[in-house]
């Protein structure tokens, strides 16, 4: 059974969420960035330390490595998108995947559509995925701030929360059965 899920939005504006098997958030972090530059560059030294701390905290809670899993969202390229930007997204994804593998953390990698299909079910299909994700997150975690002071949505934060919950649902459904999943509806 997966008792700790790590949802990682791998963008430089990304977010990291650690959730327990009851969908309670244990830790959350903005993706660490190098300070003092106008470019958005992930601080890999800080990321490595964050990952180490996340695993140490799980161990302190009596959770073994076999009970931890993460979800890595593969970047998408859109027509007309800057090639350098897409390459940077894949570089970030690959570096994060390398850290996860080096720590022997189980992981699943897939495109956003995979987790969105399940997690955004029951929301108006006429809305874009950002709005739908925000609707779900505000309902599921009412005490969490998903909007900035200027009412700008923190998309990466919503995505990381939903990816973590997705991992817990899909990883534990075979052990607990579909009934456990159905009892939680709506997601």
The 8 nearest C-alpha neighbors of each residue, nearest first, counted from 0:
[[1, 171, 66, 2, 174, 170, 65, 67],
 [0, 2, 66, 67, 3, 171, 167, 170],
 [1, 3, 20, 66, 19, 0, 67, 4],
 [4, 2, 19, 67, 18, 1, 20, 66],
 [5, 3, 68, 163, 18, 69, 17, 67],
 [4, 6, 69, 17, 163, 16, 68, 7],
 [5, 7, 163, 159, 162, 16, 70, 15],
 [8, 6, 15, 159, 9, 14, 71, 5],
 [7, 9, 13, 14, 159, 10, 155, 15],
 [10, 8, 13, 92, 7, 91, 11, 72],
 [9, 11, 13, 12, 8, 88, 91, 30],
 [12, 10, 13, 41, 39, 40, 30, 9],
 [13, 11, 10, 30, 14, 155, 29, 39],
 [14, 12, 10, 8, 30, 155, 11, 9],
 [13, 15, 29, 30, 8, 156, 155, 28],
 [14, 16, 7, 28, 27, 6, 159, 29],
 [17, 15, 27, 6, 5, 159, 26, 160],
 [18, 16, 5, 26, 25, 4, 24, 27],
 [17, 19, 24, 4, 23, 25, 22, 3],
 [20, 18, 3, 22, 21, 23, 2, 4],
 [19, 21, 2, 22, 3, 167, 18, 1],
 [20, 22, 19, 23, 18, 2, 167, 24],
 [23, 21, 19, 20, 18, 164, 24, 167],
 [24, 22, 18, 19, 21, 25, 20, 17],
 [25, 23, 18, 26, 17, 22, 19, 16],
 [24, 26, 18, 17, 23, 19, 27, 16],
 [27, 25, 17, 24, 16, 28, 18, 53],
 [26, 28, 16, 15, 17, 29, 25, 24],
 [29, 27, 15, 14, 30, 16, 26, 31],
 [30, 28, 14, 31, 13, 15, 27, 12],
 [29, 31, 14, 13, 28, 12, 32, 11],
 [32, 30, 42, 41, 29, 46, 45, 33],
 [33, 31, 41, 42, 40, 34, 30, 39],
 [32, 34, 42, 40, 41, 35, 36, 31],
 [33, 35, 36, 32, 37, 42, 40, 39],
 [34, 36, 33, 37, 38, 32, 39, 40],
 [35, 37, 38, 34, 33, 39, 40, 32],
 [36, 38, 39, 35, 34, 40, 33, 32],
 [39, 37, 36, 40, 33, 35, 34, 32],
 [38, 40, 11, 37, 32, 41, 33, 12],
 [39, 41, 32, 33, 38, 11, 42, 36],
 [42, 40, 32, 11, 31, 43, 33, 39],
 [41, 43, 32, 33, 31, 45, 44, 46],
 [44, 42, 46, 45, 41, 47, 31, 32],
 [43, 45, 47, 46, 42, 48, 49, 41],
 [44, 46, 48, 47, 43, 42, 49, 31],
 [45, 47, 43, 49, 48, 44, 31, 50],
 [46, 48, 50, 44, 45, 49, 43, 51],
 [49, 47, 45, 51, 46, 50, 52, 44],
 [50, 48, 46, 52, 51, 47, 45, 53],
 [49, 51, 53, 47, 52, 48, 46, 54],
 [50, 52, 48, 54, 49, 53, 55, 47],
 [53, 51, 55, 49, 54, 50, 56, 48],
 [54, 52, 50, 56, 55, 51, 49, 57],
 [55, 53, 57, 51, 52, 56, 58, 50],
 [54, 56, 52, 58, 57, 53, 51, 59],
 [57, 55, 59, 53, 58, 54, 52, 60],
 [58, 56, 60, 54, 62, 59, 55, 53],
 [57, 59, 62, 61, 55, 60, 56, 54],
 [58, 60, 56, 57, 61, 55, 62, 54],
 [61, 59, 57, 58, 62, 56, 55, 63],
 [62, 60, 58, 59, 63, 57, 56, 55],
 [61, 63, 58, 57, 60, 66, 64, 2],
 [62, 64, 65, 66, 58, 61, 67, 57],
 [63, 65, 66, 67, 104, 62, 103, 54],
 [64, 66, 63, 67, 105, 1, 104, 68],
 [65, 67, 1, 2, 64, 63, 0, 62],
 [68, 66, 3, 64, 65, 1, 4, 2],
 [69, 67, 105, 4, 106, 104, 5, 3],
 [70, 68, 5, 106, 4, 6, 105, 107],
 [69, 71, 107, 6, 106, 108, 162, 7],
 [72, 70, 108, 7, 107, 73, 69, 109],
 [71, 73, 109, 110, 108, 111, 74, 70],
 [72, 74, 110, 109, 71, 108, 75, 92],
 [75, 73, 88, 89, 72, 76, 110, 92],
 [76, 74, 77, 73, 110, 85, 111, 88],
 [75, 77, 85, 80, 78, 74, 82, 79],
 [76, 78, 80, 79, 75, 81, 85, 82],
 [79, 77, 80, 76, 81, 82, 75, 85],
 [78, 80, 77, 81, 82, 76, 85, 84],
 [81, 79, 77, 78, 82, 76, 85, 84],
 [80, 82, 84, 83, 85, 79, 76, 86],
 [83, 81, 85, 84, 86, 80, 76, 79],
 [82, 84, 86, 85, 81, 87, 88, 80],
 [85, 83, 87, 81, 82, 86, 88, 80],
 [86, 84, 88, 82, 87, 83, 76, 89],
 [85, 87, 83, 89, 84, 88, 90, 82],
 [88, 86, 90, 84, 85, 89, 91, 83],
 [89, 87, 85, 91, 90, 86, 74, 92],
 [90, 88, 92, 86, 91, 87, 93, 74],
 [89, 91, 87, 93, 88, 92, 86, 94],
 [92, 90, 88, 94, 89, 93, 87, 95],
 [91, 93, 89, 95, 90, 94, 9, 96],
 [94, 92, 96, 90, 95, 91, 89, 97],
 [93, 95, 97, 91, 96, 92, 90, 98],
 [96, 94, 98, 92, 97, 93, 91, 99],
 [95, 97, 93, 99, 94, 98, 100, 92],
 [98, 96, 94, 100, 95, 99, 101, 93],
 [97, 99, 101, 95, 96, 100, 102, 94],
 [100, 98, 96, 102, 97, 104, 101, 95],
 [99, 101, 103, 97, 102, 98, 104, 96],
 [100, 102, 98, 99, 103, 97, 104, 96],
 [101, 103, 99, 100, 104, 98, 51, 97],
 [104, 102, 100, 101, 99, 105, 64, 98],
 [103, 105, 99, 102, 100, 68, 106, 67],
 [106, 104, 68, 69, 103, 67, 107, 65],
 [107, 105, 69, 68, 70, 104, 108, 71],
 [106, 108, 70, 71, 69, 109, 105, 68],
 [109, 107, 71, 72, 70, 73, 106, 110],
 [108, 110, 72, 73, 113, 111, 107, 71],
 [109, 111, 73, 112, 72, 113, 74, 108],
 [110, 112, 113, 114, 72, 115, 109, 73],
 [111, 113, 115, 110, 114, 116, 109, 117],
 [114, 112, 111, 115, 116, 110, 109, 117],
 [113, 115, 116, 117, 112, 111, 118, 165],
 [114, 116, 112, 118, 119, 117, 113, 111],
 [117, 115, 114, 113, 112, 118, 119, 120],
 [118, 116, 115, 120, 114, 119, 113, 165],
 [117, 119, 115, 120, 116, 114, 186, 161],
 [120, 118, 115, 117, 116, 122, 131, 121],
 [121, 119, 117, 122, 118, 116, 186, 115],
 [120, 122, 119, 123, 185, 186, 124, 118],
 [121, 123, 120, 119, 131, 124, 134, 135],
 [124, 122, 125, 126, 121, 131, 120, 127],
 [125, 123, 126, 122, 127, 131, 128, 121],
 [124, 126, 123, 127, 122, 128, 131, 130],
 [127, 125, 124, 123, 130, 131, 128, 122],
 [126, 128, 129, 130, 131, 125, 124, 123],
 [127, 129, 131, 130, 132, 126, 119, 115],
 [130, 128, 132, 131, 127, 133, 154, 152],
 [131, 129, 133, 132, 128, 127, 134, 126],
 [130, 132, 128, 134, 133, 129, 122, 119],
 [133, 131, 129, 135, 134, 130, 128, 136],
 [132, 134, 136, 130, 131, 135, 137, 129],
 [135, 133, 131, 137, 132, 136, 130, 138],
 [136, 134, 138, 132, 133, 137, 139, 131],
 [137, 135, 139, 133, 138, 134, 140, 132],
 [136, 138, 141, 134, 140, 135, 139, 133],
 [137, 139, 135, 136, 141, 140, 134, 133],
 [140, 138, 136, 137, 135, 141, 186, 134],
 [139, 141, 137, 142, 143, 136, 138, 135],
 [142, 140, 137, 143, 138, 139, 136, 144],
 [143, 141, 140, 144, 137, 139, 145, 138],
 [144, 142, 141, 140, 145, 137, 136, 146],
 [143, 145, 146, 142, 147, 141, 137, 140],
 [146, 144, 153, 152, 143, 157, 147, 156],
 [147, 145, 152, 150, 151, 144, 153, 148],
 [148, 146, 150, 151, 149, 152, 145, 153],
 [147, 149, 150, 146, 151, 144, 152, 145],
 [148, 150, 147, 151, 146, 152, 153, 145],
 [151, 149, 146, 147, 148, 152, 145, 153],
 [152, 150, 147, 146, 149, 153, 148, 145],
 [151, 153, 146, 154, 145, 150, 147, 133],
 [152, 154, 156, 155, 145, 146, 151, 157],
 [155, 153, 157, 156, 152, 158, 129, 133],
 [154, 156, 158, 13, 14, 157, 153, 8],
 [155, 157, 159, 14, 153, 154, 158, 160],
 [158, 156, 154, 160, 155, 159, 132, 136],
 [157, 159, 155, 161, 156, 160, 162, 154],
 [160, 158, 6, 162, 156, 7, 161, 8],
 [161, 159, 157, 163, 158, 162, 16, 156],
 [160, 162, 164, 158, 163, 159, 165, 157],
 [163, 161, 165, 6, 159, 164, 160, 158],
 [164, 162, 6, 4, 166, 160, 5, 165],
 [163, 165, 161, 167, 166, 162, 168, 22],
 [164, 166, 162, 168, 163, 167, 161, 169],
 [167, 165, 163, 169, 164, 168, 170, 162],
 [168, 166, 164, 170, 165, 169, 171, 4],
 [167, 169, 165, 171, 166, 170, 172, 164],
 [168, 170, 172, 166, 171, 167, 165, 173],
 [171, 169, 167, 168, 166, 172, 1, 173],
 [170, 172, 174, 168, 173, 169, 0, 167],
 [171, 173, 176, 175, 169, 174, 177, 168],
 [174, 172, 176, 171, 175, 170, 177, 169],
 [173, 175, 171, 172, 176, 0, 170, 177],
 [176, 174, 172, 173, 179, 171, 177, 178],
 [175, 177, 172, 173, 178, 174, 179, 180],
 [178, 176, 180, 179, 172, 181, 175, 173],
 [177, 179, 181, 180, 176, 182, 175, 172],
 [180, 178, 182, 177, 181, 176, 175, 183],
 [179, 181, 177, 178, 182, 183, 172, 168],
 [182, 180, 178, 183, 184, 179, 177, 185],
 [183, 181, 179, 180, 184, 178, 185, 177],
 [184, 182, 181, 180, 185, 186, 179, 178],
 [185, 183, 186, 181, 182, 180, 179, 121],
 [184, 186, 183, 121, 181, 120, 182, 118],
 [185, 184, 183, 118, 135, 120, 139, 119]]
